[in-house]
């Protein structure tokens, strides 16, 4: 969409130099200025030049090092490349091309004619404006006129681009070129969004007198962008209609991702044997000679005929069943089903580099922590694009900065210790409009949103008060019996499980009515937390209602609860459609008499004939699966009893209520020991791929789940699968319209291992917990919701066996935009513990309208979800009369290395999490805790991270005393305050006295100079932390 100068103008603008070449110094200086180079005293950055006598120093924008060009009269005597750090010569250069700094070069032939065109547009534009805007446009035009006459064309580039002859990028490409598009749908969607953003900005700037009417032609017309006369190829992960060009041929590879073996060669051996059995050709890229030799030896010892070949050139020449191991490195492989070719990549062989995951100290950060490529919201400057972390080198130290890009390409370099000022933008599927850096646009938007949130804030206060006034039962916890019960749990609890159990016990002992959301991924141990709460309730003679959305899930909960609780004299029953009418009547009577302590069931438990003797606890599993009518009944049921809601992918409304504090929230983010991520494939449906997946699972004596969500044709589909696999394979069918007894038999057959393949509707989305079922195939996955897809994926890979999930869609179908996003998300979020990310992605795709209503959704879209919650919280506190402490901006310049080395922590997500955890450090005790956590996960903490931690601590401590700026380097150690009153704070004075640190005050301003010159920068940093921390402690004691 961008416009460029014509290739001939750009080429003619290149300054070509060579030694012993006649070229005047004056001519070079003028050419450099014309090409956008800036004249400076000392060259430090690309795009700069300086003149020193007969020598010109230039830092070419396409080079890593500057050069010095020495003249003798009008002849270039020598060209030398040198190092900026020490100015030592690197090498002599014979030929040197200096490129223009801009991709748009102005060579204006008829200056007066161009000016007349722009002037005419100015007069036309100014007529349509109000008086104030007219003055603004006239002022802008006068500035343009001065620069135009002075030929400062690059300075007024944005004015000129719309009026001079231009071309697109395609004219820079040879006619025989091959143009490759990586996912045409994403390219077209992104381009549409760019044009929409430009149109909105153009309309706004035009009305405010910033630009002229003709500047709407700043970019190439949308319809002309893809008018390309080249050979074109498009690569697409998910097949969609090609909106850029009409392909003459479509090559669809029936393929799936290869397994990640994580160093488990026994698993590799199992797969190699299977592939050989079906006459596949197998190539394993080991990445090194030593690993290749080891693999050959290992496979040979296990009776696999294998060859070592370092150069694998012609894959088609391999024989059926041939196994080749190469020392070459190919990162990832794949299974090419129709070609009967399996390629195993180097990374798929290796042990996982790190299963270590840094846990966010603040539960809310699990949902709002940003990463590179995300849209983010800065508290002060608004919506930006996070481009990642960049390390900047200063004279003798380095620091990491988060790069935020704003409207117009402006960038903000945010110190990593200030990561708390940004959060991920979540609102709707549409890309947000970026804010303008330096304008008051976002501040005004926040103020408007806040005024609109007052009414909602009053409602929230009512909910808070209502919740606080309801008093529940104060449960007694018999520690001895609870420990006995805990010891019957056959697994080791994860840290998150222990934390969640502690939260629930505290709630039940407090006497308040518990309303807690327990979020944890599928199979992460939420049920165990629920059973502990049910045990406590039963020990206090209170009944528990364990409510599940499906019959199968209620049966599973019943079996689990019965096996764990009945040994302790706790009576457990189940009420669902698997029970006969006679059995149901008996259960209802026992429940009424108090003979049942824990009842598991479906919405049947919400019927009017269900009466409890003394209900104390409601456990609600996957509430998003209940209908509107059921939810109303649940509301009536839980008015004054303890409620624990379990969810892997909570619905946006539930998540929102947990995050704004209406309901308490606990998170389980740690996977059980030994759990591996499910291998996920999204592809067009093909019989070959389905048969391959089935055979692979059956070859390891496993079971296959196939989701087919159309009851009317499910038996036809089952017949088709039978024709593929043969009569010996036992196939079961399950759907919600079956007779209760028949459905129960199908599920029992699956659990007993009598069924090899179960073809079912989504009724098994919740509830199937089968260690031997580790392959899932979903038919027409594009028709299902994102949370459904994720829940279904959770049905497999629940044991230590590797799970496989195939999400298929019809061949040649054009996916809707939302379906495309859902399938893309299920591929993107493959790591363990992605349920929360899925929930937030679901919120983005579905929009916020169904969470808070259309009006509140509009407010959220303007500021993002996290900022919306903050503004809402502020509004609530203001109405309550609770004054929130507002901190003034503080700037820290500490001349020491502050960053997280990539060779220490490779994962960018983990680095962001650590930056996020460091920002919250406000005491030396907390600092040591965070650094110990990092050391436990990754080993000895580097000095750079320690420095970063102390800088974050100093920032949080110093802002309590309204410090404006802190400078620490070899010579200085000083703190500038906002005013003298805070500088002369008696607590700081007492702290300095106790630590025996001397200071003196500057004559001008409010600057405190610490007399610490003999200390290192690191020592000064730590001493300042001590000063402010001790001052805070003194202040606390006085209170």
NUBAVO-351578 format. One record per residue (C-alpha): residue in one letter; x, y, z. Coordinates in steps of 0.2 Angstrom, whole numbers, plus 2048, in hexadecimal, padded with zeros to 3 digits. Each point is the difference from the previous one (the first is absolute). Layout:
AXYZ;...
***
This chain:
X800800800;X80F80B802;X80680C7F3;X8128007FA;X80B80B7F4;X8027F87EF;X80E7F47FF;X80A80B7F4;X7FF80F80D;X8067F580E;X80E7F87F6;X8068117FA;X800806813;X80D7F3805;X811808803;X80D7F57F9;X812803805;X8117F87FE;X811804805;X80B80B7F4;X7EF8077F9;X7FD8127FB;X7F280680B;X80081080A;X7FD801812;X7F380D7FE;X7F77F67F3;X7FF7F180C;X7FA80B80F;X7F18067F5;X7FC7EF7FA;X8007F9811;X7F480E806;X7F57FD7F1;X7FF7ED804;X7FA804812;X8107FF80A;X80280B80F;X81080A803;X8067FE812;X81080480A;X8037EE804;X7F97F17F6;X7F77F380C;X7F17FA7F6;X7FB7FA7EF;X7FB80E7F5;X80D80D807;X80F8087F8;X80D80C807;X80E80B7F7;X811801808;X80C80A7F5;X8037F57F0;X7F77F1808;X7EE7FC7FF;X7F97F380C;X7F07F77FA;X7F57F2809;X7F87F87F1;X7EE7FA804;X8047EE7F8;X8117FE80A;X8047FA811;X80F80C802;X8038127FA;X80E8057F4;X80C80F7FE;X8038077EF;X8108097FE;X80280D7F2;X80F8087F8;X7FA80F7F7;X7F17F97F5;X8067EE800;X7FB7F280C;X8107FA808;X7FA7F280B;X7F07F8807;X8027F8811;X7F37F680A;X803802813;X7F97FB811;X7F580D809;X8057F9812;X8138037FE;X8018097EF;X80D7F37FA;X8007FC7ED;X7F87EF7FB;X8048007ED;X80480B7F1;X7F28007F3;X8038037ED;X7ED8027FB;X7F280780B;X7EE8037FD;X7F680C80B;X7ED7FD800;X7F380D803;X7F9800812;X7EE8007F9;X7F77F57F4;X7F88107F9;X80C80B7F6;X7FA8117F9;X8078057EF;X7F480E7FB;X8028077EE;X7F280D800;X800808812;X7F480E7FC;X7F37F57F8;X8007F480F;X7FF80E80C;X7F18077F6;X7F77EF802;X8027FF812;X7FC812803;X7EF7FE7F7;X7FC7F080B;X80480B80F;X7F480E7FB;X7F37F27FC;X8037F7811;X7FF81080B;X7EF8057FA;X7F87F1809;X807804811;X7FB80A80F;X80980F805;X80C7F880D;X8047F27F4;X80380C7F2;X80D80980A;X8097EF804;X8007FB7ED;X8078117FB;X80E7FE80D;X8047EF7FA;X8008057EE;X80B80F803;X80D7F4808;X7FE7F57F1;X80380E7F4;X811806809;X8067EE7FF;X7FB7FE7EE;X80980F7FB;X80F7FB80A;X7FF7EF7F7;X7FF7F6811;X7F67F37F7;X8027F280C;X7FA80B80E;X7F08027F7;X7FF7EF7F9;X7EE7FD806;X7FA80F7F7;X8087FC7F0;X7FD7ED7FE;X7EE8037FA;X80580C7F2;X80F7F97F8;X8037F17F4;X8017F080A;X8007EE7FE;X7FD7F080A;X80D7F3806;X7FB7F57F2;X80A80B7F4;X8107FC809;X7FE7EE7FC;X8067F77F0;X7F27FA7F5;X8057EE801;X800801813;X7F67F380B;X7F580980D;X7FC7F580F;X7F180480C;X8007F9811;X7EE7FE804;X7F680B7F4;X7F180180C;X80B80880E;X80880C7F3;X7EF8067F9;X7F8802811;X810809807;X80080C7F0;X7ED804802;X803804812;X80F80C7FB;X7F58097F3;X7F280180C;X80C80880D;X80780C7F3;X7EE8057FB;X7FB804812;X810809803;X7FE80A7F0;X7EE805804;X805806812;X81080A7FA;X7F68087F2;X7F380680B;X80D80780C;X80A80A7F3;X80F7F5800;X8007FA7EE;X7FA8047EF;X7F27F77F6;X80C7F97F3;X80A7F780D;X7F37F2800;X80B7FA7F1;X80F7FD80C;X7FF7ED7FD;X7FD7F57F1;X7EE7FD7FD;X7FA7F0808;X7FA7F87F0;X8118037F8;X80A7F880E;X7FF7EE7F9;X8008047EE;X8107F67FD;X8067F87F0;X80C7F3808;X8007EE804;X7F77FE810;X8007F380E;X7F6800810;X8047F580F;X7F17FD80C;X7FF7F7810;X7EE7FF7FF;X7F77FF7EF;X7F680F7FC;X7FA80A7F1;X80F8097F8;X7FB812800;X8108067F7;X8017F67F0;X7F67F27F7;X80C7F1801;X8027F57F1;X8057F180A;X7FD7FB812;X80C7F4808;X7F97F9810;X80C7F680B;X7F77F380A;X80C80280F;X801802812;X80D80680D;X80D7F3806;X8007FC812;X80B80980D;X80A7F2808;X80880A80E;X80F7F5800;X7F57F0803;X8087F47F3;X7F57F1805;X7F180B7FA;X80A8037F0;X8047ED7FE;X7ED7FD802;X7FC80C7F2;X80E7FA7F4;X7F97EE802;X7EF8067FC;X80580A7F1;X80A7F17F9;X7F27F5802;X7F580B7F4;X80F8017F4;X804813803;X8118077FC;X80880880F;X80D80D801;X807806811;X80A80F801;X80B7FF810;X8098117FE;X8117F9805;X80B7F17FB;X8017FA812;X7ED7FF803;X7FE7F97EE;X80C7F2805;X7F87FD810;X7EE7FF7F8;X8067F37F3;X8087F580E;X7F080280B;X7F47FB7F1;X80B7F27FA;X8017F8811;X7ED801800;X7FF7F67EF;X7FD80F7F5;X8098007EF;X807811800;X80E8097F5;X80B80F804;X80080D7F2;X807811803;X7FA8077EF;X7ED7FD7FD;X7FD8087EF;X7F27F67F7;X7F27FA80B;X7F67F87F2;X80E7F47FD;X7FE7F8812;X7F87EF800;X7F07FB80A;X8037FD812;X8128077FF;X80780980F;X80D80D7FE;X80980A80E;X8098107FA;X80C80B80A;X7F980F7F7;X7F580D809;X7EE8037FB;X7F680880E;X7EF7F87FE;X7F97F27F5;X7EF7F97FC;X7F67F17FA;X7FC8017EE;X7F27F3800;X7FC7FD7ED;X8138007FC;X8037F480E;X80F80A806;X804804812;X80D80E804;X805802812;X808811804;X80F80380C;X7F580A80D;X7F37F2800;X80E7F4806;X80780B80E;X7FC801812;X7F580F804;X80C80E803;X7F680680F;X7EF7FB807;X80380D80D;X7F380D801;X801810809;X7EF80380A;X7F9811800;X800807812;X7EF8087FD;X7F27F57FA;X7F980D7F5;X8118017F7;X7FC7EF7F9;X7F38087F5;X8088117FC;X8137FD7FE;X8058067EF;X80C7F87F4;X8098067F0;X7F38037F2;X7F180380C;X7F6810800;X803808811;X7F980E80A;X80C80D809;X7F880880F;X8058117FA;X8027FF7EE;X7F37F47FA;X7FF7F27F3;X8107FB7F8;X8087F17F7;X80D7F780B;X80F7FC7F4;X8097F780D;X81080380B;X80F8097F9;X811801808;X8078127FF;X813802803;X806810808;X812805803;X8047F280C;X7F07F7804;X7F17F87F8;X7ED800805;X7F17F87F9;X7F180A7FA;X7EF7FB7FB;X7FC8087EF;X7EF8077FE;X7FA8067EF;X7F380E7FF;X7F68087F2;X80B8077F2;X80E7F5804;X805809810;X8097F580D;X801800813;X80F7F7808;X7F97FA810;X80D7FA80E;X7FC7EE804;X7FE805813;X7F080A7FA;X7F87F17F8;X7F280380D;X7FA80F7F6;X7FA7F47F1;X7F47F27FE;X7FA7F67F1;X7F28087F7;X7F17F4800;X7EF8067FA;X7F97F97F0;X8077F77F0;X8038117F7;X811807801;X80081080A;X8048127FA;X811805806;X80181080B;X80B80E7FB;X80F80280B;X802811809;X7ED8047FE;X7F380180E;X7F47F57F5;X8027F180C;X7FE80A810;X7F08087F9;X7FA7EF7FC;X8037F9811;X7F780F808;X7F17FD7F5;X7FF7ED804;X802803812;X7F180C800;X7F67F37F7;X8057F280D;X7F980980F;X7EF7F87FE;X8087EF7FF;X80B80480F;X7F080380A;X7F97EF7FB;X8117F8805;X800808811;X7EF7F9803;X8067EE7FB;X80F80280C;X7F680680E;X7F37F27FE;X80E7F37FF;X808807810;X7EF80080A;X7FC7EE7FC;X8087F580E;X8037EE7FD;X8057F180B;X811801809;X8077EE7FC;X80B7F780C;X80F7F77F8;X8067F0809;X8128007FA;X8037EE805;X7F27F97F6;X80380C7F1;X8127FA800;X7FA7EE800;X7F58047F1;X80E80A7F7;X80B7F0801;X7F47F67F6;X80380B7F1;X80B7F57F5;X80A80F7F8;X80B80E806;X7F7810801;X80780E7F5;X804811808;X7F18087F8;X7F57F2807;X806803812;X7FE8127FE;X7EE7FE7F9;X7FC7F480E;X80680C80D;X7F580E7F8;X7F17F5801;X8037FB813;X803812805;X7EF8057F8;X7F77F2809;X808803811;X7FD8137FE;X7ED800802;X7FD80A7F0;X7F67F87F2;X80D7F97F4;X7FE8057ED;X8107FA7F9;X8057FC7EE;X80D7F37FE;X8088017EE;X80B7F27FB;X8047F77F0;X7F87F07FB;X8077F280B;X80A80C80C;X7F77FA810;X7F180B803;X7F57F1805;X80C7FC80E;X7FF812807;X7ED7FE7FF;X8007EF80A;X80A80880E;X7F380E802;X7F27F27FF;X80A7F680E;X80081080B;X7ED8037FD;X7FC7EE804;X80B800810;X7F580F805;X7EF7F77FD;X7FD80A7F0;X7FB7F97EF;X8098037F0;X7F88027EF;X80C7FC7F2;X7F88067F0;X8067FB7EF;X7FA8057EE;X7FF7EF7F9;X7FB7EE806;X8117F97FC;X80980D80A;X7F47FE80E;X8037ED800;X813803800;X7FF80C80F;X7F57F3809;X80D7F27FD;X80E80B805;X7F8807810;X7F97EF805;X8117F87FF;X80880E80A;X7F380480D;X7F67F0805;X80F7F9809;X7FE80F80C;X7ED7FC803;X7FA80D7F4;X7F17FB7F6;X8018047ED;X7F27FF7F4;X7FC8057EE;X7F08067F8;X7FF8017ED;X7F77F87F1;X80A7EF803;X7F67FD80F;X7EE7F87FF;X7F1809806;X7FF7F5810;X813803804;X7FD8137FE;X7F280080C;X80A7F680D;X80F80C7FE;X7F580F802;X7F97FA810;X8117FC807;X8068117FB;X7F2808809;X8037F6810;X812804800;X8067EE7FC;X80A8067F1;X80F80C804;X8068037EE;X7F47FF7F1;X8088017EE;X7F48037F1;X7FB80A7F1;X7F280E7FF;X7F47F3807;X807806811;X7F88117FC;X7EE7F97FF;X7F380580C;X7FE7EF808;X812800806;X801805813;X81080080A;X7FF7FE813;X80F80C803;X8098057F0;X811809804;X80A7FF7F0;X7FD8017ED;X80E7FA7F5;X7FC8067EE;X80A7F97F2;X8018097EF;X7F280C803;X8018067EE;X7F87F07FA;X7F080380A;X7F18087F7;X7F8811805;X7F27F880A;X80C7F5809;X80B80E805;X7F180A807;X7FC7F080B;X8127FF805;X7FF813806;X7F27FC80B;X8087F0807;X810809805;X7FA810808;X8077FC811;X80B7F07FE;X8127FE7FC;X8047FF7ED;X80F7F97F8;X8008027ED;X80C7F57F6;X8058057EE;X80E7FD7F3;X7FA80E7F4;X7F580B80B;X7F380A7F6;X8058127FE;X7F280680D;X8077F480D;X8128057FD;X7FB812800;X7F77FF811;X8107F7807;X80C80D7FA;X7F680F806;X7FE7F9811;X7ED7FB800;X8057EE802;X8107F9807;X80C7F67F4;X80D7F3802;X80B7FA7F2;X8087EF7FD;X80D8027F2;X80C7F2804;X7FE7F07F6;X8017EF809;X8117F87FF;X8047F77F0;X7F28087F6;X8058047EE;X7F780D7F4;X7F47F87F4;X8068007EE;X7F480A7F7;X7FC8007ED;X7F480B7F7;X7FC7FA7EE;X7F37FC7F2;X7F77F0803;X8077F17F7;X7FD7ED802;X8137FD7FE;X80480B80F;X7F27F980B;X8057EE7FC;X812804804;X7FC808811;X7F57F2804;X80D7F27FC;X80D80A809;X7F6800810;X7FA7EE7FF;X8127FA7FC;X804805812;X7F07F8807;X7F8810803;X7EE8077FC;X7FA80D7F5;X7F280E802;X7F88077F1;X7F580F802;X7F28017F3;X7F380C806;X7F17FC7F4;X7F47F3808;X7F67FE7F0;X80F7F97F6;X80B7F980E;X7FC7EE7FC;X8048027ED;X811808805;X8037F180C;X7FD7F47F2;X80C80A7F5;X80E7FF80E;X7FC7ED801;X8037FE7ED;X811809803;X8077F680F;X7F87EF7FD;X7F37F5809;X80C7FA80E;X801811808;X7F280480D;X7F78107FD;X7F480880C;X7F480F7FD;X7FA80C80D;X7F480F7FF;X7F480980C;X7F07FA7F8;X8047EE804;X7F77F680D;X808802811;X8047EE802;X8077FE7EF;X80B810802;X8077F9811;X8047F07F8;X80A8097F2;X80A80A80D;X8037F080B;X8067F67F1;X80D80E7FC;X806800812;X8027ED801;X80A8017F0;X7F27F67F6;X7FF80F7F3;X80F8057F5;X7F880F7F9;X7F280B807;X7F780B7F4;X7F780D80A;X7F8811800;X80780E80B;X7F77F880F;X8127F9805;X807811800;X8007FF813;X8017F080A;X80A7F37F6;X8107FD80A;X8087F17F8;X8137FD801;X8007F47F1;X7F680D7F4;X80E80A7F9;X7FB8057EE;X7F280C7FD;X7F88047EE;X7F480E7FF;X7F58017F0;X7FA8117FA;X80B80980E;X7FC8117F8;X7EE7FE806;X8057FF813;X80480E80C;X812803806;X7FD7FA812;X7F77F07F9;X80F7FC7F5;X80C80380F;X7F57F580C;X7FF7F27F3;X8138017FE;X8017FD813;X7F87EF7FE;X8117F97FA;X811800806;X7FB7FF812;X80C7F2805;X8137FF7FD;X7FC7FA7EE;X80280E7F2;X7EF8067FA;X7FB8047EE;X7F280C7FB;X7FA8027EE;X7F480F7FC;X7F97FE7EF;X7F580A7F4;X7F87FC7EF;X80B8017F1;X8008107F6;X7F480880C;X802813803;X802803812;X7F780F808;X80C80C809;X7FB7FB811;X8027ED7FC;X8118047F9;X805809810;X7FA7F280B;X8097F27F6;X81080C800;X7FE802813;X7FF7ED803;X8107FE7F6;X80980F809;X7FC7FB812;X8077EF800;X80A801810;X7FA7F9811;X7F580C80A;X7F980A7F1;X7EE800807;X801812806;X8078067F0;X7F27F77F7;X7F380880B;X8088127FC;X8017FB7ED;X7EE7FB801;X7FC811807;X8098087F2;X7F87F67F2;X7EE801807;X802812806;X7FB808810;X7EE8047FC;X7F97F0808;X80B803810;X7FA811806;X7F48057F3;X80280B7F0;X804810809;X80D7FA80C;X8087F67F1;X8028117F7;X80980780F;X80B7F1802;X8058007ED;X806812802;X80C7FC80F;X8027ED800;X7FB7F480D;X80D80280E;X7FF8137FF;X7ED7FF800;X8017F6811;X80C80D807;X7F580E7FC;X7F17F7807;X8097FC810;X805812802;X7EE8067FD;X7FA7F380E;X80D80780C;X7FC8127FD;X7ED7FC803;X8057F7810;X80B80F805;X8107F6800;X80E80B7FA;X80C7F67F5;X813805801;X8058087F0;X8137FF7FC;X80980D7F6;X80C7FB7F1;X8117FB805;X80F7FE7F5;X80F7F6804;X8118017F7;X80B7F3807;X8107FD7F6;X8017ED802;X7FB7F17F6;X7EE7FC803;X7F87F27F5;X7FC7EE7FF;X80D7F67F6;X7F97F57F2;X80C7F3804;X7FA7FF812;X7ED8007FC;X7FC7FB7EE;X7ED802800;X7FA8127FC;X7F07FC80A;X80A7FB810;X80A8107FE;X7F180B7FF;X7F97F780F;X81080380A;X7FF8137FB;X7EF800806;X8047F8811;X80E80B803;X7F58107FD;X7F77FB810;X80F7FF80C;X7FE80D80E;X80B7F980E;X8117F7801;X7F77F1807;X7F57FF7F0;X80F8037F5;X8097F1808;X7F17F57FE;X7FE8047ED;X8137FE7FD;X7FF7EF809;X7F17FB7F6;X80A8047F0;X8107F7806;X7F57F0805;X7FA8007EE;X80F8057F5;X8107FF80B;X80B80E807;X7F98117FD;X80B80B7F4;X806811807;X7F58097F2;X7F07F9807;X805804812;X8038127FA;X7EF8007F8;X7F87FA810;X80880E80A;X7FB80D7F4;X7EE7FA801;X801800813;X807812800;X7F38067F4;X7F27FA80B;X808806810;X8058117FA;X7EF8047F9;X7F97FF811;X809810804;X7FC8097F0;X8117FE7F8;X8008077EF;X8117FA7F9;X80F7F5806;X8118007F8;X80D7F4804;X8117FE7F7;X812800804;X801812805;X7EE804806;X7F37F980C;X7F180C802;X7EE801802;X7F580E7F9;X7F0803809;X7F08087FA;X80180D80E;X80C80480F;X7F37FB80D;X8017EE7FB;X8128017FE;X802805812;X7F57F2806;X8057FC812;X7FF7ED7FD;X80D8027F2;X80A80A80C;X7FF7F380E;X8047F27F3;X8108097FA;X805803812;X7FE7ED805;X8097FA7F0;X80E80E803;X7FE8067EE;X8048127FD;X7F780C7F3;X8018117FA;X7F280A7F7;X80280A7F0;X7FE813800;X7F37FF7F3;X7F17F47FF;X7FC7F280C;X80F7F57FD;X8087F580E;X8127FA7FC;X8067F0809;X812801805;X8047EE7F9;X80D8047F3;X80C7F2806;X7F37F37FD;X7FC7F67F1;X7F08037F6;X7F97F0806;X804804812;X7F88127FE;X7F07F87F9;X7FE7F480F;X80480E80D;X7F280B7F8;X7F47F1802;X8057FF812;X7FE812803;X7EE8017F9;X7FB7EF808;X806805811;X7F78117FE;X7F07F77FC;X8027F480F;X80380F80C;X7F08087F9;X7F67F0803;X8067FF812;X7FA812803;X7EF7FB7FA;
***
